[in-house]
Amino acid sequence: MKRILFLLCLPGWMLAQQPQGNNSLSPKWEELTAPDFVRAVEKSGKVCIVPLGIIEKHGPHMPLGTDLIIVRATVLTAVRQEYAVVFPEFYTGQINEARHQPGTVAYSPELVWKMLQETCDEIARNGFEKIILVNGHGGNNSLLPYFCMSLLSQKRNYAVYLFQPRTDSAAHARVEKLMKKLPPDAGGHAGTTEASVMKVVRPDLLKMDQVSSESGENLNRLSALPDAYTGIWWYARYPNHYEGNAKYASEELGKALFDEDVVQLVRMIREVKADTRVKELQEQFYREAENPLNTKQ
């Protein structure tokens, strides 16, 4: 009885972590038996989701795995509404700018690319035809669209969809209202927004008493180069790997941000399941790319 009462008090993301009944299929790849895996591929409509996080410093007050924790909680909550198989913890991505901070795991660019490519290939080899990448790390924002484009370099028997939620959704109105109340220095990385979501997802891992022990101020050390991009830009601004100030974090904002992503991801999963156009266009493209001189001009 105590366990039942406890479960009733848990938020949705935590319920997503609870063991499934004997007759239900876990969405987690790593929790499925081999026979159940076969059933899961079919139940999912051959859709697999890869939540991408990273291991990096998040100021002095948040855990190194914040991005991975948040993105997996988001995905696991979404698949309770629209079933898909969720790939195990994936923290291989672009994080060279944080190599000077303790705890950061920054694999070589070659390995990062190879892990992305071979992970998608292995997912497809196991029967999935559609792969959804859900990014939880800002350092991947340029990497992942380029990776998706690179898949056209040779014929693939699967399609990759990158989750890029719209900011004009109905769910965003609540977020926007709360964000307008924040001061300009609320910030991004390890700042108010991420800390707010962590207040909902894993409040036990936050050390809010440490929020102000380091500065998240933008030092603007490359202000003399307003028209130039350089790889050191982030370090030039935020050497503490902390942007803004998380002291304004609230559970209300965190829930609004979390719910917005879940709503949009559920919608996208359904859209991807129903989609036939991407596969048709890919196959047409591959045929034309093999004989470009025959492509109608």
C-alpha positions as CSV (number, residue, x, y, z in Angstrom):
1,M,0.0,0.0,0.0
2,K,2.8,2.4,0.8
3,R,4.4,1.8,-2.6
4,I,1.1,2.5,-4.3
5,L,0.7,5.8,-2.5
6,F,4.3,6.7,-3.3
7,L,3.8,6.1,-7.0
8,L,0.7,8.2,-7.0
9,C,2.8,11.1,-5.8
10,L,5.5,10.8,-8.4
11,P,5.6,13.2,-11.4
12,G,5.3,11.7,-14.9
13,W,9.0,11.6,-15.7
14,M,9.6,9.5,-12.6
15,L,6.7,7.1,-13.4
16,A,8.5,6.6,-16.7
17,Q,11.4,5.1,-14.8
18,Q,9.3,2.6,-12.9
19,P,9.4,-1.1,-13.9
20,Q,6.7,-2.1,-16.4
21,G,4.1,-4.8,-15.8
22,N,4.8,-8.4,-17.0
23,N,2.5,-7.9,-20.0
24,S,3.8,-4.5,-21.1
25,L,7.0,-3.7,-23.0
26,S,9.5,-1.3,-21.6
27,P,10.5,1.5,-24.0
28,K,14.1,1.2,-22.8
29,W,16.3,-0.9,-25.3
30,E,18.5,-2.1,-22.4
31,E,15.6,-3.4,-20.4
32,L,14.1,-5.6,-23.1
33,T,14.7,-9.3,-23.4
34,A,15.7,-10.5,-26.9
35,P,12.2,-11.9,-27.6
36,D,10.6,-8.8,-26.3
37,F,12.9,-6.7,-28.4
38,V,11.3,-8.2,-31.5
39,R,7.9,-7.3,-30.3
40,A,9.0,-3.8,-29.3
41,V,10.3,-3.1,-32.8
42,E,6.9,-3.8,-34.2
43,K,5.0,-2.0,-31.5
44,S,7.1,1.1,-32.1
45,G,6.3,1.2,-35.8
46,K,10.0,0.6,-36.3
47,V,10.8,4.0,-34.6
48,C,13.8,4.3,-32.3
49,I,14.7,7.5,-30.4
50,V,18.3,8.4,-29.4
51,P,18.4,11.0,-26.6
52,L,21.8,12.8,-26.9
53,G,23.4,14.3,-23.8
54,I,27.0,15.0,-22.8
55,I,29.2,14.9,-19.7
56,E,30.4,18.4,-18.9
57,K,30.5,21.0,-16.1
58,H,27.2,22.8,-15.3
59,G,28.4,25.6,-13.1
60,P,29.2,24.8,-9.5
61,H,25.6,23.7,-8.7
62,M,24.4,21.1,-11.2
63,P,25.6,17.6,-12.1
64,L,27.9,16.8,-14.9
65,G,25.3,14.7,-16.6
66,T,22.5,17.4,-16.6
67,D,21.9,17.4,-20.3
68,L,21.7,13.6,-20.5
69,I,19.4,13.5,-17.4
70,I,17.0,16.1,-18.8
71,V,16.8,14.8,-22.3
72,R,16.2,11.2,-21.2
73,A,13.5,12.3,-18.8
74,T,11.8,14.2,-21.6
75,V,12.0,11.3,-24.1
76,L,10.9,8.6,-21.5
77,T,7.9,10.8,-20.6
78,A,6.9,11.3,-24.2
79,V,7.0,7.6,-25.1
80,R,4.5,6.8,-22.4
81,Q,2.0,8.6,-24.6
82,E,3.3,7.4,-28.0
83,Y,5.4,4.2,-27.8
84,A,8.9,4.1,-29.3
85,V,12.1,2.3,-28.3
86,V,14.6,4.5,-26.5
87,F,18.3,3.9,-27.1
88,P,20.5,3.6,-24.0
89,E,22.4,6.5,-22.5
90,F,24.4,8.3,-25.3
91,Y,26.9,11.0,-24.2
92,T,29.2,11.1,-27.2
93,G,29.1,14.6,-28.7
94,Q,30.9,17.9,-29.3
95,I,32.3,19.3,-26.0
96,N,35.8,20.5,-26.8
97,E,35.1,23.9,-25.3
98,A,34.9,22.4,-21.8
99,R,38.0,20.3,-21.8
100,H,39.6,22.6,-19.2
101,Q,36.9,21.7,-16.7
102,P,37.0,18.7,-14.3
103,G,34.7,15.8,-15.2
104,T,34.3,16.6,-18.9
105,V,34.4,13.7,-21.3
106,A,35.4,15.1,-24.7
107,Y,36.0,12.3,-27.2
108,S,37.9,13.0,-30.4
109,P,36.0,14.5,-33.4
110,E,36.6,11.3,-35.3
111,L,35.2,9.1,-32.6
112,V,32.2,11.4,-32.1
113,W,31.3,11.1,-35.7
114,K,31.9,7.4,-35.9
115,M,29.8,6.7,-32.8
116,L,26.9,8.7,-34.3
117,Q,27.2,6.9,-37.7
118,E,27.7,3.4,-36.3
119,T,24.9,3.8,-33.7
120,C,22.4,4.7,-36.4
121,D,23.7,1.8,-38.6
122,E,23.3,-0.6,-35.7
123,I,19.8,0.6,-34.8
124,A,18.8,0.0,-38.4
125,R,20.5,-3.4,-38.5
126,N,18.2,-4.3,-35.6
127,G,15.1,-3.6,-37.6
128,F,14.3,0.1,-37.1
129,E,13.6,2.1,-40.2
130,K,13.1,5.5,-38.6
131,I,15.5,7.1,-36.1
132,I,14.7,10.2,-34.1
133,L,17.6,12.2,-32.6
134,V,16.6,14.3,-29.6
135,N,19.4,16.6,-28.6
136,G,19.9,17.8,-25.1
137,H,23.2,19.5,-25.5
138,G,23.8,22.9,-27.1
139,G,27.3,22.0,-28.3
140,N,25.6,19.6,-30.8
141,N,23.5,22.2,-32.4
142,S,25.7,22.5,-35.5
143,L,27.0,19.0,-35.5
144,L,23.6,17.2,-35.8
145,P,22.1,19.0,-38.8
146,Y,25.4,18.4,-40.6
147,F,25.4,14.7,-39.6
148,C,21.8,14.4,-41.0
149,M,22.9,15.9,-44.3
150,S,25.9,13.7,-44.5
151,L,23.7,10.6,-44.6
152,L,22.9,11.5,-48.2
153,S,26.5,10.7,-49.1
154,Q,25.6,7.0,-49.6
155,K,22.5,4.9,-49.8
156,R,20.9,4.1,-46.4
157,N,18.0,1.8,-45.6
158,Y,16.8,4.1,-42.8
159,A,15.8,7.7,-42.3
160,V,17.0,10.0,-39.5
161,Y,14.8,12.8,-38.1
162,L,16.2,15.5,-35.8
163,F,13.8,16.9,-33.3
164,Q,13.7,20.7,-33.7
165,P,10.6,21.9,-31.8
166,R,8.9,25.1,-32.9
167,T,8.8,28.1,-30.6
168,D,5.4,29.2,-31.8
169,S,3.5,26.3,-30.4
170,A,0.5,26.7,-28.1
171,A,2.5,25.2,-25.3
172,H,5.1,28.0,-25.6
173,A,2.7,30.7,-24.5
174,R,3.1,29.6,-20.9
175,V,6.8,29.5,-21.1
176,E,7.0,32.9,-22.7
177,K,4.9,34.5,-20.0
178,L,7.2,33.1,-17.3
179,M,10.4,34.0,-19.2
180,K,9.4,37.7,-19.5
181,K,9.5,37.9,-15.7
182,L,13.2,37.0,-15.7
183,P,16.1,39.6,-15.6
184,P,18.6,39.8,-18.5
185,D,21.3,38.0,-16.6
186,A,19.2,34.8,-16.0
187,G,21.3,33.1,-18.7
188,G,21.5,29.8,-20.5
189,H,24.0,27.0,-19.8
190,A,23.6,26.0,-16.2
191,G,21.5,29.1,-15.7
192,T,17.9,29.7,-14.8
193,T,16.2,27.6,-17.5
194,E,18.3,24.4,-17.0
195,A,18.2,24.7,-13.3
196,S,14.4,25.1,-13.4
197,V,14.0,21.9,-15.4
198,M,16.3,20.1,-13.0
199,K,14.1,21.2,-10.1
200,V,11.3,19.1,-11.8
201,V,13.4,16.2,-13.0
202,R,16.1,15.6,-10.4
203,P,15.9,18.3,-7.6
204,D,18.0,16.0,-5.4
205,L,21.0,16.6,-7.6
206,L,20.9,20.4,-7.4
207,K,23.1,22.4,-5.0
208,M,21.4,25.7,-5.1
209,D,23.4,27.1,-2.2
210,Q,26.4,27.0,-4.5
211,V,24.8,29.0,-7.4
212,S,26.7,32.2,-6.6
213,S,30.0,30.6,-5.7
214,E,31.2,31.1,-9.3
215,S,30.4,33.8,-11.8
216,G,28.4,33.2,-15.0
217,E,29.1,36.7,-16.3
218,N,29.9,37.1,-20.0
219,L,33.5,38.4,-20.1
220,N,33.3,39.5,-23.7
221,R,37.0,38.9,-24.3
222,L,36.7,38.9,-28.1
223,S,34.6,42.1,-28.4
224,A,37.2,43.5,-30.8
225,L,36.1,40.7,-33.3
226,P,32.4,41.2,-33.8
227,D,32.3,39.7,-37.3
228,A,34.6,36.7,-36.7
229,Y,33.8,33.2,-35.6
230,T,36.5,31.3,-33.7
231,G,36.4,28.0,-31.8
232,I,37.5,29.7,-28.6
233,W,34.4,32.0,-28.5
234,W,32.6,30.2,-25.7
235,Y,35.7,30.1,-23.4
236,A,36.3,33.8,-24.2
237,R,32.9,34.5,-22.8
238,Y,32.3,31.9,-20.1
239,P,35.5,30.4,-18.8
240,N,33.7,29.0,-15.7
241,H,31.4,27.1,-18.1
242,Y,28.5,28.8,-16.5
243,E,26.2,31.3,-18.3
244,G,24.1,33.7,-16.4
245,N,22.7,33.1,-12.9
246,A,20.6,30.1,-11.8
247,K,19.3,31.8,-8.6
248,Y,16.0,32.7,-10.5
249,A,15.2,29.1,-11.2
250,S,11.7,27.9,-10.3
251,E,9.8,24.7,-10.4
252,E,6.9,26.5,-12.2
253,L,9.2,27.5,-15.1
254,G,10.8,24.1,-15.1
255,K,7.5,22.3,-15.5
256,A,6.4,24.7,-18.3
257,L,9.7,24.1,-20.2
258,F,9.5,20.3,-19.7
259,D,5.9,20.0,-20.6
260,E,6.4,22.1,-23.8
261,D,9.1,19.7,-25.0
262,V,7.1,16.6,-24.1
263,V,4.0,17.8,-26.0
264,Q,6.0,18.7,-29.1
265,L,8.0,15.4,-29.0
266,V,4.8,13.3,-28.7
267,R,3.4,15.1,-31.7
268,M,6.6,14.6,-33.7
269,I,6.8,10.8,-32.9
270,R,3.3,10.4,-34.3
271,E,4.1,12.5,-37.4
272,V,7.3,10.4,-38.0
273,K,5.3,7.1,-37.6
274,A,2.8,8.3,-40.2
275,D,5.5,9.7,-42.6
276,T,6.2,7.9,-45.9
277,R,7.4,10.9,-47.8
278,V,11.0,11.0,-46.5
279,K,11.7,7.4,-47.5
280,E,10.2,8.0,-51.0
281,L,12.3,11.1,-51.5
282,Q,15.4,9.5,-50.2
283,E,15.0,6.5,-52.6
284,Q,14.4,8.9,-55.5
285,F,17.4,11.0,-54.6
286,Y,19.7,7.9,-54.3
287,R,18.6,6.7,-57.8
288,E,19.3,10.1,-59.3
289,A,22.6,10.5,-57.5
290,E,23.9,7.3,-59.0
291,N,23.4,8.6,-62.5
292,P,23.3,12.5,-62.3
293,L,23.5,12.9,-66.0
294,N,20.2,11.2,-66.4
295,T,18.5,13.6,-63.9
296,K,15.8,15.6,-65.8
297,Q,17.0,19.3,-66.3
